């Protein structure tokens, strides 16, 4: 049992840690345009599966002082981990670890008087506690959104020691919770940067079209620092725009101007160079302009109806069976989506890395952004709704200037029987709309009724959302009750319908046994599911888009069949090596046929 002194120290440490978590402010936007030093590369690590590192005070990096001293840990001689990257696929012994790994990076620092300095993390899964030179910087919960800590007054000239305690253990009151159908990759999974800014700097900005307008830009610029009362300019050189505005006493400046834009679309993914200048700082971004709205059962992009041809993607490179994070990872996955014929991608079931979002925008793919509010979330547990709101704000803050992002999805497959579910999601939808009313909002369900070949979509949530989004696996988990083309629908509202998931599993190359029986996991069985689904799509009312589950086979420990799954969800249209299954060609042909109508 720990000594009383150790318990007191731990309590104080926890309280201090909590204070930093609550007080940490807005994260810097557009890191790529700022002056940065990459802290990626090799980091030393200590594997701590029993989570005793806090008692050992690893962050203090104690060394023996006398001949009789010993310390039961050391970063010297420790294994090395690549950052960004998950720890599970780098060290065989911790492939299935859900627990603590301590990371250390030494970096050089030379402070300049007219600068401020931040450590910026693209994401750490799931909780991160960060120390600099033995002092606590703060903590962050959530595995898929960025966060930062200022180090201007804590770093020393010369060598500095940055230590991060990473814990990917699932939490009952976490987001996601204890159960989910993908691999729980732990570690510092995205880029880490040392960022320098002027003492008064551009912290954040929003530049986008007003709702329903193709000409009027509405937004704002937020300055932070000692001198925030400044003139600010927005320049778009290609359009000859130089717009000048002024901040208020809190450093926020309104942006309102008009122009004739070439609108972004999947066929013409036009981006403009946008320069934001204050008296002390400047930022460059590439921003596209488009409108997105609904009218009855239709989704309108730039005022014209669009049918959404999509695919679901997990943040995993199947060729390496590891967490995806790089631009090259994004190109591989998104090129496959384009070859399939997609005009949008659903980045399931959490915000993916910025390389995915930015590359999709350049390649002409609309993006569905989603929170990790998945299945058995404990909505009534203390603090859960606060975490939902925090992650929502972090997701929107990062991606709000990406015109390809057309929808905010705030949950997937939650259950009406879960206490406080409806109230929590309705309230979150209102907060989402208050932050950004220019995009569509949805919440994906799978609790529709199905009897007498009729789908009864009656979830009351859809009175509060723009899109009726549902997952249905008829032909796989549920047998057809009649001819697919004769399927009837009951909808809770006259709104656009997106079938956000459908499909079935097949092991690439499996053609053995009766191909009309699911038990043999054949490509032919999966192929028939897609043929039947497409037959149903052709008679589905209000259908505005479809999105199969999933582009590529991906790792999931709950998939335990030793022959056909072996730890992989096999619903991919592509195998874990990128091989095309028979169903790929069925969906590709369907998407191509829609282009000729």
PLY file of the C-alpha trace (Angstrom):
ply
format ascii 1.0
element vertex 597
property float x
property float y
property float z
element edge 596
property int vertex1
property int vertex2
end_header
0.00 0.00 0.00
1.35 3.50 -0.85
2.66 5.69 1.93
0.34 8.49 3.18
2.74 11.09 1.83
2.49 9.52 -1.60
-1.32 9.58 -1.43
-1.31 13.30 -0.54
1.09 14.04 -3.37
-1.12 12.14 -5.77
-4.23 14.04 -4.71
-2.47 17.38 -5.11
-1.10 16.26 -8.45
-4.57 15.23 -9.64
-6.14 18.53 -8.59
-3.37 20.51 -10.30
-3.81 18.37 -13.37
-7.56 18.94 -13.44
-7.08 22.70 -13.10
-4.84 22.81 -16.15
-7.30 20.72 -18.16
-10.17 23.10 -17.41
-8.17 26.29 -17.92
-6.38 25.46 -21.18
-7.61 27.82 -23.90
-8.34 27.75 -27.63
-5.99 25.67 -29.76
-4.03 27.45 -32.50
-5.51 26.94 -35.94
-3.68 26.16 -39.19
-0.40 24.92 -37.73
0.90 24.27 -41.26
1.04 28.02 -41.94
2.92 28.93 -38.76
6.56 28.90 -37.81
7.12 25.42 -36.40
9.77 22.94 -35.45
8.75 19.31 -35.83
9.08 17.15 -32.75
8.25 14.05 -34.77
10.71 11.20 -35.00
12.15 8.81 -32.46
10.90 9.18 -28.87
12.16 7.13 -25.93
9.50 5.15 -24.11
8.78 3.31 -20.88
6.03 0.69 -21.02
3.90 0.86 -17.88
1.14 -1.78 -18.17
0.32 -1.71 -14.44
0.13 2.12 -14.35
2.56 2.68 -11.48
4.57 5.40 -13.19
2.85 8.16 -11.24
4.01 6.64 -7.97
7.52 6.40 -9.38
7.26 10.04 -10.47
8.68 9.21 -13.87
8.24 12.78 -15.06
10.96 13.89 -12.59
13.51 11.56 -14.26
15.29 10.85 -10.99
18.87 9.63 -11.14
20.89 7.80 -8.45
22.81 10.30 -6.32
24.70 7.90 -4.03
26.29 4.48 -4.40
23.42 2.84 -2.59
20.67 4.60 -4.61
18.67 2.89 -7.27
15.77 4.02 -9.46
13.40 1.44 -10.95
12.93 3.10 -14.30
15.00 4.88 -16.93
14.54 6.40 -20.36
18.24 5.74 -21.00
18.52 2.58 -23.04
14.74 2.37 -23.41
12.96 1.29 -26.61
12.24 3.92 -29.26
8.86 4.70 -30.78
8.12 6.60 -33.96
5.96 9.70 -33.54
3.48 10.05 -35.10
2.41 6.44 -34.89
0.58 3.98 -32.69
2.62 2.02 -30.15
0.73 -1.26 -30.75
2.26 -1.98 -34.16
5.82 -0.91 -33.27
6.60 -3.29 -30.39
5.27 -6.85 -30.70
4.97 -7.35 -26.94
2.40 -4.53 -26.64
0.31 -5.28 -29.72
-2.82 -5.59 -27.59
-1.88 -3.20 -24.78
-4.63 -0.97 -23.48
-2.77 0.96 -20.84
0.11 3.36 -20.21
3.19 4.15 -22.22
5.47 7.05 -21.23
7.13 8.99 -24.05
10.16 11.28 -23.84
11.60 13.73 -26.35
14.57 16.03 -25.77
14.57 19.20 -27.85
16.63 22.37 -28.09
15.05 25.75 -27.36
16.24 29.32 -27.57
13.71 31.88 -26.40
13.28 35.17 -28.23
11.78 38.06 -26.28
9.15 38.94 -28.87
7.86 35.38 -29.27
5.49 32.95 -27.56
5.96 29.19 -27.75
3.52 26.28 -27.72
3.71 22.49 -27.83
0.96 21.39 -30.23
-0.28 17.79 -30.48
-2.38 16.69 -33.47
-3.87 13.93 -31.30
-2.98 11.44 -28.58
-5.11 8.39 -27.85
-6.75 8.49 -25.36
-5.61 10.56 -22.40
-2.38 12.54 -22.36
-0.59 14.04 -19.38
2.24 16.32 -20.45
5.31 17.43 -18.49
8.16 19.76 -19.38
11.40 19.59 -17.40
9.61 17.84 -14.55
6.73 20.33 -14.39
3.15 19.57 -15.29
1.88 21.37 -18.40
-1.60 19.83 -18.35
-3.73 16.99 -19.58
-6.15 16.24 -22.42
-8.87 13.62 -22.86
-9.96 12.53 -26.31
-8.05 10.55 -28.90
-8.86 12.34 -32.14
-8.60 16.12 -31.75
-5.68 18.55 -31.33
-4.54 20.30 -28.16
-1.64 22.45 -27.01
0.19 23.92 -24.03
2.14 27.15 -23.87
5.75 26.76 -22.70
7.02 30.35 -23.08
7.77 30.74 -19.37
8.60 27.11 -18.59
11.14 26.08 -21.24
14.82 26.81 -20.68
17.42 27.91 -23.19
19.23 24.83 -24.38
18.02 21.25 -23.90
14.49 20.55 -22.65
12.81 17.29 -21.69
9.21 16.71 -22.83
7.45 13.70 -21.27
3.97 12.49 -22.18
2.05 9.86 -20.27
-0.27 8.19 -22.80
-3.11 5.93 -21.70
-5.39 4.28 -24.26
-7.37 2.31 -21.68
-11.07 2.29 -22.48
-13.26 4.21 -20.06
-16.89 3.59 -19.22
-17.49 7.33 -19.31
-15.13 7.91 -22.25
-15.87 8.79 -25.87
-16.05 6.17 -27.24
-16.89 4.01 -24.26
-15.93 0.45 -23.39
-17.14 -1.23 -26.57
-16.40 -0.35 -30.17
-15.77 -2.20 -33.40
-12.30 -1.03 -34.37
-8.75 -1.43 -33.12
-7.83 0.69 -30.11
-4.54 2.13 -31.37
-2.72 3.91 -28.54
0.06 6.46 -28.56
1.01 9.85 -29.95
-0.73 9.12 -33.21
-0.42 12.50 -34.97
2.19 15.24 -35.46
3.82 17.11 -32.59
5.17 20.62 -33.18
6.93 23.35 -31.28
5.11 26.45 -32.53
6.32 30.02 -32.20
4.11 33.10 -32.61
4.48 36.82 -32.08
3.49 38.03 -28.61
0.23 39.18 -30.20
-0.90 36.66 -32.77
-3.77 35.40 -34.92
-5.25 32.65 -32.81
-8.25 31.63 -34.89
-10.40 32.66 -37.85
-13.47 31.72 -39.86
-13.75 32.59 -43.56
-16.75 31.07 -45.34
-19.91 31.91 -47.25
-23.04 32.95 -45.44
-25.73 30.32 -45.27
-27.58 30.12 -48.63
-25.37 32.77 -50.26
-22.91 32.13 -53.09
-21.35 35.62 -52.92
-21.37 36.94 -49.36
-18.56 35.95 -47.02
-19.22 36.09 -43.29
-16.69 35.30 -40.62
-14.31 36.61 -38.00
-10.68 36.79 -36.93
-9.55 36.34 -33.32
-6.31 37.86 -32.04
-4.65 36.88 -28.77
-1.88 38.51 -26.77
-0.76 41.73 -25.16
-1.96 44.03 -27.96
-5.18 42.84 -29.58
-6.66 46.15 -30.75
-5.42 46.06 -34.32
-6.37 46.55 -37.95
-6.73 43.24 -39.77
-6.78 42.46 -43.49
-8.13 39.56 -45.51
-6.58 39.21 -48.96
-7.55 36.93 -51.83
-5.04 37.87 -54.55
-6.72 35.91 -57.35
-9.91 37.93 -56.86
-8.20 41.23 -56.11
-9.76 41.34 -52.63
-8.16 43.38 -49.86
-10.67 43.64 -47.04
-9.81 45.66 -43.92
-11.50 45.31 -40.54
-10.80 46.22 -36.93
-10.75 44.13 -33.76
-12.78 44.96 -30.68
-11.37 45.16 -27.16
-11.31 41.34 -26.88
-9.38 40.96 -30.12
-12.21 39.76 -32.37
-12.76 41.33 -35.78
-15.85 40.77 -37.96
-15.39 39.79 -41.62
-18.07 40.70 -44.16
-17.44 41.08 -47.90
-18.78 39.91 -51.25
-17.22 38.59 -54.44
-17.95 36.42 -57.44
-16.43 33.06 -56.55
-15.79 29.95 -58.56
-17.58 27.59 -56.22
-15.96 24.42 -54.90
-17.57 21.12 -55.94
-16.43 17.51 -56.42
-16.15 18.16 -60.17
-14.29 21.45 -59.69
-12.53 21.52 -56.29
-11.49 25.16 -56.49
-9.43 26.57 -53.61
-8.25 30.17 -53.20
-5.12 31.41 -51.50
-6.37 33.48 -48.56
-4.00 35.70 -46.58
-4.97 36.99 -43.14
-2.80 39.80 -41.81
-2.81 41.64 -38.51
-0.33 44.35 -37.55
1.82 41.71 -35.85
1.10 38.37 -37.53
0.00 36.70 -40.78
-1.55 33.38 -41.81
-1.96 31.81 -45.25
-4.67 29.26 -45.99
-6.27 27.58 -48.99
-10.03 28.01 -48.72
-12.88 26.99 -50.98
-16.36 28.46 -51.09
-19.59 26.50 -51.52
-23.11 26.32 -50.15
-24.81 23.25 -48.70
-28.46 23.00 -47.64
-31.55 20.83 -47.87
-34.85 21.42 -49.63
-37.51 18.84 -48.89
-35.99 15.46 -49.70
-33.02 16.90 -51.60
-29.51 17.95 -50.63
-28.37 21.01 -52.55
-24.71 21.77 -53.21
-24.29 25.27 -54.61
-28.04 25.39 -55.11
-28.21 22.20 -57.20
-29.33 18.71 -56.16
-26.52 16.23 -55.53
-26.70 12.50 -54.95
-24.06 11.48 -52.45
-21.99 8.51 -53.57
-19.81 7.60 -50.63
-17.82 5.10 -48.69
-16.93 4.70 -45.03
-13.25 4.82 -44.10
-11.44 4.02 -40.85
-8.20 5.81 -40.00
-6.06 2.80 -40.80
-3.61 1.97 -43.57
-4.40 -1.67 -44.33
-1.12 -2.17 -46.17
0.75 -1.60 -42.90
-2.09 -2.69 -40.56
-1.34 0.45 -38.54
-2.89 3.79 -37.69
-3.04 6.13 -40.68
-1.64 9.63 -40.15
0.42 10.81 -43.11
-0.33 12.51 -46.38
0.72 9.33 -48.21
-1.75 7.31 -46.11
-4.48 9.77 -47.08
-3.61 9.56 -50.77
-3.82 5.75 -50.73
-7.25 5.65 -49.07
-8.79 8.59 -50.93
-7.50 7.45 -54.32
-9.34 4.17 -53.77
-12.50 6.14 -52.93
-12.16 8.16 -56.14
-11.60 5.01 -58.19
-14.78 3.58 -56.70
-16.67 6.61 -58.02
-17.26 8.42 -54.73
-18.00 12.11 -54.34
-17.91 11.95 -50.53
-16.26 10.02 -47.71
-17.57 9.35 -44.26
-14.60 9.50 -41.91
-15.90 7.08 -39.31
-16.32 7.11 -36.29
-14.20 10.01 -35.03
-12.40 13.04 -36.49
-9.61 11.77 -38.73
-6.23 13.46 -39.10
-6.00 16.77 -40.96
-4.15 15.19 -43.88
-7.30 13.20 -44.69
-9.57 16.24 -44.57
-7.28 18.54 -46.53
-6.41 15.93 -49.15
-10.09 15.06 -49.64
-10.81 18.73 -50.25
-8.08 18.97 -52.90
-9.24 15.75 -54.58
-12.89 16.83 -54.77
-14.37 14.66 -52.04
-16.98 15.96 -49.63
-16.23 15.02 -46.02
-18.54 13.70 -43.32
-16.99 14.58 -39.92
-18.14 12.53 -36.92
-17.81 12.49 -33.13
-16.85 9.24 -31.34
-20.24 9.09 -29.63
-20.70 5.42 -30.44
-23.24 2.80 -29.34
-23.17 2.24 -25.56
-22.26 5.76 -24.44
-23.15 6.47 -20.80
-25.11 9.67 -21.51
-26.30 9.96 -17.90
-22.85 9.50 -16.35
-21.39 12.65 -14.75
-19.28 14.64 -17.16
-20.12 12.71 -20.33
-22.21 15.42 -21.96
-19.48 17.95 -21.13
-16.96 15.73 -22.91
-19.30 15.50 -25.90
-19.53 19.27 -26.10
-15.75 19.70 -25.72
-15.00 17.22 -28.51
-17.64 18.85 -30.72
-16.00 22.25 -30.25
-12.54 20.81 -30.92
-13.71 19.09 -34.12
-15.49 22.17 -35.47
-12.62 24.47 -34.46
-10.14 22.43 -36.49
-12.23 21.83 -39.63
-14.55 24.84 -39.88
-12.59 26.44 -42.75
-12.60 23.27 -44.83
-15.38 23.70 -47.39
-15.31 19.97 -48.18
-16.75 19.29 -44.71
-20.47 19.40 -45.38
-21.94 17.57 -42.41
-21.34 17.29 -38.67
-22.40 13.88 -37.39
-22.72 13.88 -33.61
-23.28 10.17 -32.95
-23.51 6.68 -34.44
-25.80 3.80 -33.45
-26.90 5.01 -30.04
-29.90 3.37 -28.43
-33.20 4.87 -27.37
-33.17 2.71 -24.23
-30.00 4.41 -22.94
-30.88 6.88 -20.15
-30.66 10.54 -21.18
-29.80 9.63 -24.77
-32.45 11.73 -26.51
-31.99 14.77 -24.27
-28.21 14.69 -24.62
-28.17 14.40 -28.41
-30.89 16.97 -28.94
-29.04 19.43 -26.74
-25.77 18.70 -28.53
-27.43 19.28 -31.91
-28.59 22.70 -30.72
-25.09 23.59 -29.55
-23.67 22.38 -32.85
-26.07 24.55 -34.82
-25.32 27.56 -32.60
-21.61 27.19 -33.40
-22.08 26.55 -37.13
-25.44 26.90 -38.87
-23.98 26.69 -42.39
-23.46 22.94 -42.47
-25.84 20.02 -42.19
-26.21 18.08 -38.95
-27.11 14.44 -38.47
-27.04 11.56 -36.00
-26.87 8.00 -37.34
-29.30 5.36 -36.08
-29.71 1.61 -36.56
-32.84 1.07 -34.46
-35.40 1.30 -37.26
-38.04 -1.39 -37.32
-38.16 -3.98 -40.10
-41.17 -6.24 -40.57
-43.27 -7.33 -43.54
-40.47 -6.00 -45.76
-41.11 -2.50 -44.41
-38.49 -0.25 -42.78
-40.03 1.94 -40.07
-37.66 4.86 -39.41
-39.30 6.44 -36.39
-36.52 7.75 -34.15
-37.69 11.08 -32.66
-34.18 12.53 -33.02
-34.82 13.21 -36.67
-37.14 16.07 -35.88
-33.97 17.93 -34.81
-31.57 17.00 -37.63
-31.22 17.95 -41.30
-30.60 14.43 -42.58
-32.16 11.06 -41.78
-29.09 8.82 -41.58
-29.41 5.12 -40.87
-27.37 1.94 -40.91
-29.06 -1.19 -42.21
-27.51 -4.57 -42.95
-30.37 -6.36 -44.67
-28.97 -9.43 -46.34
-26.29 -9.89 -43.69
-27.44 -9.47 -40.08
-31.11 -9.43 -41.13
-32.56 -11.64 -43.92
-34.65 -10.05 -46.66
-38.38 -10.35 -45.99
-39.35 -9.92 -49.62
-37.96 -8.70 -52.89
-35.50 -5.83 -52.30
-37.19 -3.63 -54.90
-40.52 -4.10 -53.09
-39.23 -2.80 -49.74
-41.52 -0.19 -48.20
-40.48 2.75 -46.02
-42.06 4.75 -43.23
-40.15 7.96 -42.53
-40.50 10.13 -39.45
-40.14 13.30 -41.54
-39.91 14.50 -45.12
-36.15 14.91 -45.12
-33.25 13.58 -47.21
-32.26 9.99 -46.40
-28.68 8.77 -46.41
-28.04 5.06 -45.91
-24.85 5.54 -43.95
-23.91 1.86 -43.70
-24.84 -1.35 -45.50
-23.00 -4.45 -46.68
-21.67 -7.78 -45.44
-18.44 -9.68 -44.89
-16.35 -11.65 -47.36
-12.81 -12.94 -47.22
-11.01 -12.00 -50.43
-10.46 -15.13 -52.51
-13.10 -17.19 -50.72
-15.17 -18.98 -53.36
-15.55 -22.33 -51.63
-18.69 -24.08 -50.48
-22.21 -22.89 -51.34
-21.80 -19.29 -52.49
-25.36 -18.49 -51.45
-24.66 -19.24 -47.77
-23.24 -16.57 -45.45
-21.30 -19.13 -43.39
-18.64 -19.49 -46.09
-17.82 -15.75 -46.26
-17.65 -15.86 -50.03
-17.20 -12.89 -52.33
-20.27 -14.08 -54.21
-22.46 -13.78 -51.11
-21.24 -10.23 -50.49
-21.69 -9.45 -54.19
-25.34 -10.52 -54.02
-25.93 -8.31 -50.97
-24.79 -5.32 -53.02
-26.96 -6.27 -55.98
-30.00 -6.54 -53.69
-29.22 -3.29 -51.90
-28.94 -1.42 -55.18
-32.29 -2.85 -56.25
-33.76 -1.43 -53.03
-32.07 1.95 -53.52
-33.87 2.43 -56.81
-37.24 2.48 -55.03
-36.22 4.09 -51.70
-38.11 7.34 -51.06
-36.16 10.53 -50.27
-32.87 8.76 -50.95
-30.12 11.37 -51.23
-27.02 9.22 -50.76
-25.55 5.83 -49.92
-22.36 4.88 -48.13
-21.27 1.22 -47.84
-19.49 -0.24 -44.85
-16.60 -0.18 -45.64
-13.89 0.74 -48.17
-11.20 -1.62 -46.81
-11.03 -4.52 -44.38
-9.82 -3.21 -41.02
-8.61 -4.59 -37.70
-11.16 -5.26 -34.96
-10.48 -7.63 -32.06
-14.14 -8.60 -31.73
-14.01 -10.35 -35.09
-12.78 -13.72 -33.91
-13.53 -16.29 -36.61
-10.13 -18.04 -36.90
-10.42 -18.78 -40.62
-12.31 -15.91 -42.19
-11.73 -12.96 -39.84
-8.74 -13.51 -37.56
-9.14 -10.10 -35.93
-10.34 -8.26 -39.04
-13.74 -6.90 -40.01
-14.11 -8.27 -43.54
-16.86 -5.97 -44.81
-14.37 -4.09 -46.97
-14.87 -3.73 -50.70
-11.10 -4.11 -50.70
-9.08 -6.68 -48.79
-6.48 -5.73 -46.21
-3.96 -5.82 -49.08
-6.00 -3.61 -51.38
-7.42 -6.42 -53.54
-10.80 -5.69 -55.12
-13.61 -8.03 -54.14
-16.49 -8.79 -56.48
-18.79 -6.33 -54.65
-16.41 -3.46 -55.52
-17.31 -3.76 -59.20
-21.05 -3.89 -58.48
-20.98 -0.62 -56.52
-18.56 1.04 -58.95
-20.92 0.23 -61.83
-23.86 1.65 -59.84
-22.03 4.88 -59.09
-20.99 5.20 -62.73
-24.58 4.69 -63.89
-25.71 7.59 -61.70
-23.33 9.92 -63.53
-25.10 9.28 -66.84
-28.57 10.20 -65.56
0 1
1 2
2 3
3 4
4 5
5 6
6 7
7 8
8 9
9 10
10 11
11 12
12 13
13 14
14 15
15 16
16 17
17 18
18 19
19 20
20 21
21 22
22 23
23 24
24 25
25 26
26 27
27 28
28 29
29 30
30 31
31 32
32 33
33 34
34 35
35 36
36 37
37 38
38 39
39 40
40 41
41 42
42 43
43 44
44 45
45 46
46 47
47 48
48 49
49 50
50 51
51 52
52 53
53 54
54 55
55 56
56 57
57 58
58 59
59 60
60 61
61 62
62 63
63 64
64 65
65 66
66 67
67 68
68 69
69 70
70 71
71 72
72 73
73 74
74 75
75 76
76 77
77 78
78 79
79 80
80 81
81 82
82 83
83 84
84 85
85 86
86 87
87 88
88 89
89 90
90 91
91 92
92 93
93 94
94 95
95 96
96 97
97 98
98 99
99 100
100 101
101 102
102 103
103 104
104 105
105 106
106 107
107 108
108 109
109 110
110 111
111 112
112 113
113 114
114 115
115 116
116 117
117 118
118 119
119 120
120 121
121 122
122 123
123 124
124 125
125 126
126 127
127 128
128 129
129 130
130 131
131 132
132 133
133 134
134 135
135 136
136 137
137 138
138 139
139 140
140 141
141 142
142 143
143 144
144 145
145 146
146 147
147 148
148 149
149 150
150 151
151 152
152 153
153 154
154 155
155 156
156 157
157 158
158 159
159 160
160 161
161 162
162 163
163 164
164 165
165 166
166 167
167 168
168 169
169 170
170 171
171 172
172 173
173 174
174 175
175 176
176 177
177 178
178 179
179 180
180 181
181 182
182 183
183 184
184 185
185 186
186 187
187 188
188 189
189 190
190 191
191 192
192 193
193 194
194 195
195 196
196 197
197 198
198 199
199 200
200 201
201 202
202 203
203 204
204 205
205 206
206 207
207 208
208 209
209 210
210 211
211 212
212 213
213 214
214 215
215 216
216 217
217 218
218 219
219 220
220 221
221 222
222 223
223 224
224 225
225 226
226 227
227 228
228 229
229 230
230 231
231 232
232 233
233 234
234 235
235 236
236 237
237 238
238 239
239 240
240 241
241 242
242 243
243 244
244 245
245 246
246 247
247 248
248 249
249 250
250 251
251 252
252 253
253 254
254 255
255 256
256 257
257 258
258 259
259 260
260 261
261 262
262 263
263 264
264 265
265 266
266 267
267 268
268 269
269 270
270 271
271 272
272 273
273 274
274 275
275 276
276 277
277 278
278 279
279 280
280 281
281 282
282 283
283 284
284 285
285 286
286 287
287 288
288 289
289 290
290 291
291 292
292 293
293 294
294 295
295 296
296 297
297 298
298 299
299 300
300 301
301 302
302 303
303 304
304 305
305 306
306 307
307 308
308 309
309 310
310 311
311 312
312 313
313 314
314 315
315 316
316 317
317 318
318 319
319 320
320 321
321 322
322 323
323 324
324 325
325 326
326 327
327 328
328 329
329 330
330 331
331 332
332 333
333 334
334 335
335 336
336 337
337 338
338 339
339 340
340 341
341 342
342 343
343 344
344 345
345 346
346 347
347 348
348 349
349 350
350 351
351 352
352 353
353 354
354 355
355 356
356 357
357 358
358 359
359 360
360 361
361 362
362 363
363 364
364 365
365 366
366 367
367 368
368 369
369 370
370 371
371 372
372 373
373 374
374 375
375 376
376 377
377 378
378 379
379 380
380 381
381 382
382 383
383 384
384 385
385 386
386 387
387 388
388 389
389 390
390 391
391 392
392 393
393 394
394 395
395 396
396 397
397 398
398 399
399 400
400 401
401 402
402 403
403 404
404 405
405 406
406 407
407 408
408 409
409 410
410 411
411 412
412 413
413 414
414 415
415 416
416 417
417 418
418 419
419 420
420 421
421 422
422 423
423 424
424 425
425 426
426 427
427 428
428 429
429 430
430 431
431 432
432 433
433 434
434 435
435 436
436 437
437 438
438 439
439 440
440 441
441 442
442 443
443 444
444 445
445 446
446 447
447 448
448 449
449 450
450 451
451 452
452 453
453 454
454 455
455 456
456 457
457 458
458 459
459 460
460 461
461 462
462 463
463 464
464 465
465 466
466 467
467 468
468 469
469 470
470 471
471 472
472 473
473 474
474 475
475 476
476 477
477 478
478 479
479 480
480 481
481 482
482 483
483 484
484 485
485 486
486 487
487 488
488 489
489 490
490 491
491 492
492 493
493 494
494 495
495 496
496 497
497 498
498 499
499 500
500 501
501 502
502 503
503 504
504 505
505 506
506 507
507 508
508 509
509 510
510 511
511 512
512 513
513 514
514 515
515 516
516 517
517 518
518 519
519 520
520 521
521 522
522 523
523 524
524 525
525 526
526 527
527 528
528 529
529 530
530 531
531 532
532 533
533 534
534 535
535 536
536 537
537 538
538 539
539 540
540 541
541 542
542 543
543 544
544 545
545 546
546 547
547 548
548 549
549 550
550 551
551 552
552 553
553 554
554 555
555 556
556 557
557 558
558 559
559 560
560 561
561 562
562 563
563 564
564 565
565 566
566 567
567 568
568 569
569 570
570 571
571 572
572 573
573 574
574 575
575 576
576 577
577 578
578 579
579 580
580 581
581 582
582 583
583 584
584 585
585 586
586 587
587 588
588 589
589 590
590 591
591 592
592 593
593 594
594 595
595 596
